């Protein structure tokens, strides 16, 4: 593949992998008092982990895809057990969240361990590895497999990361103007205003996923097949 086609493909895969959730991690962290350097630490670890994951993936992309497919292809009884266990865990979590929904006020929540250097570094590493769940990442890995230069491979994965994580990049760029810059203040104010409704929505989603998994498992017990798929 010629360089121009490779660049175009990386841009296309980056757009296909567009993900706003990176920004949805750091903005609430700012709202709970996270320092600017901690946000930059999250960004840096997420970026480096994404690139390293892509480099390790390299030419073995097809082997990884096959491994994931085999990992998901488990006997039905095992799937049922895991599914019911996850449904129970999510249901208990949703119940706990609802029972404690009024324990604290979002605007008075203190900075948590998650908003500290260690928490955000671990979150950044986790966020980088989750690139493996994005089909567009495998497209970039396929392009990089034909490249002999490690620098070129790192460059294509960096390009994919910057494009797919554009909202996160915009937050980091805004932080360059200072934590008290107007864009950052507006983002933090929005996060604080929407913290309570967002928490309710998250609780409902967790409960809905738990119920869906439970119904799916019960359907298997009655019909012998998993539905809805």
N, C-alpha and C positions, 0 to 999 in steps of 0.2 A: 504494500500500500504506500502510495506516494505521500510526502509530508502534508500537502494541502488537504488531501482526502482524509488523512488521519486526524488533522485538526478539526475538520468539519464533522467527522464522526464523533469525536470527543465532545464537541459542543452540543451535537444532537443528543448524545447519551446524557450529558449533563442536564439538559432541559427536560429530558424524559425522567430523570431521577430527581427532579426539583423537590426539595424537602424543607418546609418551613419550621419543622419541629426543633431544629437546632436553636433557632432564635427563641422559640417558646420555652427553652430550657434556661437560657441566659437572662432573658428579661425578668422573669419572676425572681431569679437569683439576685439580680440587681435591686429588685424591689424589697428583698429581705436583707439588704445591706452588704451584698458581696462587693469586694473591692475590684477595681478595674483590672489589676494584674491577675486576679483569680479568673476573671472572664477570659482574658488573653491566654491564660494557662489552659483553660478548657478548649479554646479554639486551637491552640498549638498542639495539644495532645490528640485531639480529634483528627486534625490534619495529618500529623505524622503517623498515627496509627492507621489511618485510611491508606496512606501511601505504602506503608510497610506491609499491610494486609494485601494490597494489590501486587506488590513485588513478590511476596511469598506465593501468592496465587499463581502468578506468572503463566508458564506453559502448562501447568497442571489444571487449568481451568475446567477442562472437560472431566477430569478425574474427580474434582471437587463437586461438580454438578451431579455426577453419577453417585458419589458418596451420599450427598444430601437426599437424592431420590431414594436410595436404598434405606437411608435412615428413617425416612417418612413412611416407607412401605413396611409396616409392622403388622403382626397378626391382629385380627379384629379384637380378640379378648384383651390383648395388651393395650390396644388403642382405647378400648372402652374403660379400662381401669385408669389409665392416665387421664382420659377426658373427664371422668367423674371426679377424680382427685383435684384436677384443675378447677372444675366447676364448683366444687365444695370450697376450695381455697378462695376463689374469687367471690363467692357468695358471702363467706365469712368476712372478707375484707370490706365488701360493700356494706354489710350490716354494721361493721365497726365504724366505718366512715360516717354512716348516717347517724348512728347513735352519738357520735362525738362531733356532729356538724357545727354545734354552737359553742364548743369548748373555748375557742380563741377567735379573736377578730383578726382577719387577714392584715389589716393595716397596722396591727400592733405586734405581729409575729416577729420574733427576734431572728437574727441570722442563725441558720442551722448549720450542722456539720456539713451538710451537702453543699452549702454555699462557701465552704472553706477550701483551701488549696488542695488538700487530700481528696475531699469529696468530688470537687470539680475535675481533678486530674483523672480519677477513676471513672467519672462519668464521661470524660472526653475519650478515654481509651475504649470504654464500652460503645460510645457513639461511633467511633471509627470502625470497630469490628462489625457493627450492625450494617455496614455497607454490603456485607455478604448477603443480606436479605433483599437487596435491590437488584432486579434483573439487569438494569442498565450498567451496573458495576461489572457484571460478567462480560458485557459488550466491550467495555474498555479493556478488560483483561485479555480478551481475544485480540484486540488491536496491539496491545503491549507484547503479546507472545511472539510477534514477528520482529520485535526490536532487539538489537544486540547491545545497545547502550543502556546502562542502568540509569543514567541521567535522563534519557528520553522516557524511560518507563515511569520514573518518578514524576516527570513533567506532565505526562498524560493523565496520571491519577490526580495530580495536583489541580490540573485544569478541570477535571470532572468534579472534584471536591468543591472548588471555588464557585462553579456554576450551579451545581445542585444545592449547595448551601448558601446561595446568594443572600437570603434574609439574614442568616447568621453573620455573613461577611459585612452586610450593611450596618449591623449593630456594632461590630468591632470597629468599623471605619468611623462610626459616630462617636465611639468611645475615645478615638484618637483626638477628638476635639475637647475631651474632658468629660468626666462623669456627670458634671452639672450642665453639659451642653443642652440646648433646647430639644434636639431629637431624643436624647437619652431621657430627659425629664418627662417628656410626653409619653415615651414608651413605658417608663416606670409607673407613671400616674395611671395609664391604661391598665397595666398589670394589677395594680392595687384595686382599681374599681371593679375589675372583672374577676378578681380572685375567688370571691364567694360564689358567684354564678358558675364559674368554671369548675369549682370543686363539686358543686351539685351535679353538673353535667357529667363529670368524670365518674361520680358515684353511680349515676344512672347507667352509664355505659358499661361499667364493671358488672353491675347487676344484670344487665341485658346479655352480656357475653356469657355470664355464668348460667343464666336461664337457657340460652341457646344451646350451650354445650350439654346441659342436663337433658333438654328435650331431645337432642340428637342422640344421646346415649340411651334414653328410654325407647326411642324409636327403634334402635338396633335390637334391644331386648325383645320387642314385640314383633318386628318384621324380619330381623336378621340382616338388615342393611342400614347404613348410616345415612339418614336424611334429616334436614336438608344438607346437601353436600357443601 
